[in-house]
Amino acid sequence: MSEIHPKITEVLTATFKVPAAEIIPEATMDSLEMDSLAVAEFAVIIKETLGIDADSDSLLKGATLAEITAFLDGARTARTARTAHAGHAAHAGHTLRAVHTVHVAGTTHAVSTASGVSETNEAPVGVGR
């Protein structure tokens, strides 16, 4: 089970006084008697506690708690992937700045031994890239 589901349960029971027995995968915000204001507040709490932007309009459209949990899990996974990608891109940027130009037998070679990247430029020595 995801770590999102217990957080949803906690928010619904503690903040909105929804009985725990009613928090089942098939429940909707409507079946839990959550009006639009409560759903908007729920979305704000989710953003503050989990860092996930939950669009309250999509939560009102009859989504079940199982669907909401899956949506939030997917959003969290995507956010984690973007963060990891951004970190990798930042690392790649540092690697690219470490590229050195080597002159060998009349040709210019750009070599980065850190990443194993090697690029050859057939321009004569002294001709800029």
N, C-alpha and C positions, 0 to 999 in steps of 0.2 A: 504494500500500500504506500502511496506517496506521502510525503511529509506535508503536503498541501491539505489533504483531507482533515487531519486533526486540527489544523489551524482554522479551517472553515468552521468546523464543529465548535471550537473554542469561541470564535467570534460570534457565531449565531446563538450559542447558549448564554455566554457572559454578557454580551452587549445587547442582544435583541430578545433575550429571555425565551428563546425557542426551546421547547422541551427536547432533550437529547433523543428520546424515542422517535421523534418526528423527523430527525435528520437522517434520512435514508437516501440511497443513490437516486431513486425515482422522484424524490421531492423536487418541487420547483419553488422559486421565491414566492410565487403566488399561493401555492398550497401551504407555505409556511406563514402566510398572511403578512408578507413583507410588501409594503406599499413602495411607490417610486422613491420617496424620500429615504426610507430605510435601505433600499437597494443602493441608492447613491452613497449613503453613509458607509454601507458595507464595502463598496468599491474603494472608497477613500481609505478605509481601515486596511484593506488588502494591500493597497499601494504602500501605505506607511509601514506595515509589518513585513511584507514580503518583497517589496520593491517592484511589484508587477502592476502595470497599468491595466485595470479591469474596467472595460467600458460598461457602465451601468445599463445602457440601452440594450446591449446584447444579453445582459443577465435577465432583463425583463421579458424577453421574447419567448418565455416558456422553456428555457434550458433547464435540464435537470441538474441536481447537484453533481451527479457523475460527469455530465458534460462540462459543467463549470470547473470541476476539479481537473478534468483532462485539458481544458483550455488553459488554465493557470499553470499546470505542469508543462504544457507545450511552450507557453510564454516564458517560463523560467528557464527551460532548456535552451530556447532560442537566445535569451539574454546571456546565459552562460557561454554559449557558443560564440556570440558576438564579442563578449569580453575576452575570451581566449583568442579569437581571431585578431582582435585589436592588439593584444599583447604580442602575438606572433608577428603581426605587421610592423609593430614598433621595433621588434628584434630584427626583422628583415631590413628595416630602414637603417639600423646601426650596421648591419652586415654590409649593405650596399655602400655605406660611407667608408667602409674599410677596404674597398676595392683599390688595388694598386695597378699602375701602368708599368709594364715591363717591356723593354725594347730588346728584341732578339732578332738577329740576322735581317735587319731592314724592315721588320714589321712590328707593329705595336700590339701588345696583348694586355688585356685587362684581366687580372686574376684575383680571385678571392679564395684563399685557401680555407678560410673559416667555414664557408658553406659548401665548398667543393664546386662552386660555380666558376666556370672559365669561359671567357668570351674573347674571340679573336677579331681584331680589326685589321684588315689588310692594308691600311694606309701606311705610306712610307714613314720612317722615323722622322719626327719633327713636325708632322702634320697633325693638327689638333683633332680631337674627336668632336 
